[in-house]
Amino acid sequence: MTTERAVIALRAFLVLLFGILVLFQTMSPPGQFAHMARENPDDASLRWPATAVPVFWALCVQVVIVCTWHLLTLVTHDRIFTEASLAWVDGIVWAIAAGWVSLVGVFLRVGFHADDPGLPPLLVLLSTGVSVLGLLMVVMRALLRQATTLRTDMEAVI
């Protein structure tokens, strides 16, 4: 599979994922937690925080999608090893970091007070997964920085 075909396929899936996330943000948590507030008036105060958190997580993923789209554009124009690419990778790192901070906040608030014994391990799994993803992106950014510096040095020699 050529790079061009892979980029086209990845872009198609990024558009699909972005659309699904918009649908999720506008329908799923708002509808679910509005229903919960009607059914359990004692929990009605949780409606807006419980709605805001998953919508925020979806927004973080959308930022990653937009940054990835821009990186793919740089790849197709053979400009990935430039300073411009580092800003988009930084956007991915910051979006993952924001999602991780809010996820850990949810874990600290909900995980230790959960009635369901499966929720704390799930939150630990998600927190660990997002940690690994964020740290991987930091390492990938360092590799991109090194490759960009090497390419710049090579161009200066030539």
N, C-alpha and C positions, 0 to 999 in steps of 0.2 A: 504494500500500500504506500503510495507516495505521500509526501508531506502535505501536498495540496489537497488530496482527497481526505486525509485525516483531519485537516483544518476545517474543511467543509462539513464533514460529519460531526466534528466537535461543536462547531457553531450551530448546527441544527439541533443538537441535544441541549446546548446552552439556551437557545431560544425556547425550546420545549420546557426545560426546567424553570426558566424565568417565568413563563406563563403559568405553570403549575403553582409556583410560589405566590404569584399575584392572586390567583384564585384562592389559594390557602389563606393568605393574609386577609382577604376581604370576606371570606365566607366561613371557614372552619372555626377558628378560635372565637371570633365575635358571636357566631351563632351558637356554638357549644356553650360558652360561658353565660350568654344571655339566657339560654334554656336552663342552665344550672341555677342561675339566680332566681328564676321563676319557680323552679321546683323546690329549691332549698333556700328560703329567704334568709336563714341564718348565715349562709355562705355568700350572700349577695355582695358583701364588701370585697370579696376576692375577685369579682367579675372583671374589673378593669386591670388589675395587676396580672391576672391569669390570661387576659387577652393580650396585653402589651408585650409580655415576655416572648411568646412564640412568634408574634408578629415581628418583634425586633430580631429574633434569630433568623427568620426568613429574610429580613432586610440585610443582615450580615452576609448571608449566602448570595443575595442579589448583588451586593458590592463585589464579592469575589467573582461572580459571573461577569460583571462589567469590566473589571480589571483583567480577567482572563481574555475577554474579547479583544481588548486593546493590545494585550501581549500577542495574541494570534495575528493581529494586524501587523505588528512589528516583525513577527516571524515571516509572514508572507512577503514583506518588503525587504527582507534580509537586514533588518535594523534591530534585531533582538539584543545584540551585544553593544548597546549604546546606553548612555546615562538615562535616556527616556524610559527605558524598560524598568529601571530600578524604582521609579516612582509608582508604577503599576504594581510591582511586587510588594512595595511598602503598603499600598492600599489593601492588598490581600492579607498581609501580616496584621495590619491594624484591625481589619474586619474580624479576623479570627480571634485576635486578642479581646476585642469588645464582646464577641459572643462567649468566649471563655470566661471572662470576668462575670458576666451576667449568669452563666451556667453555674459557676461556683457559688454565686450569691443564692441562686435557687437551691442548690444542694445544701448550703448552710441553713437556709430558712426552712425548707421543706423536708430535706433528707433526714434530718434528725428528729422530726416530728411526724413522720409518715406512719399511717396506720397499715399501709400495704407493705409487707416485708420485701417485695420485689422492687420498690421504688428506689431505695438507697443504692443497691448494687447497680441499677440502671443508670442512675445519675453519676456514680463513680465511673462506670464504663464510658458514658458520654464525655465526662470531664477528661478522662485519660485519652480518649480518642482525639478530642479537640486539642489537647496538649501536644500529642504526637504530631498532629497535622500542623499546628502552629510552629513547633520547633523544626519540623521538616522544612517548612517554608523559610524559616530564618537561615537554615543551612543552604537551601537552594539559592537564597538571595546572596549569600556569601560566595557561592560558586559562580553565580551570574556576575558578581562584582569582579571576581578574579578573571573570568573569561573576557569580560569587557575591557579590563585593564590590559590583559595579554593581547587582545585584538588591537587595541589602541597603540600599544607599544610596537606591534608588528607592522601596523600601517605607517608608523613614524619611521621605521627602518626602511621600509620599501619606498 
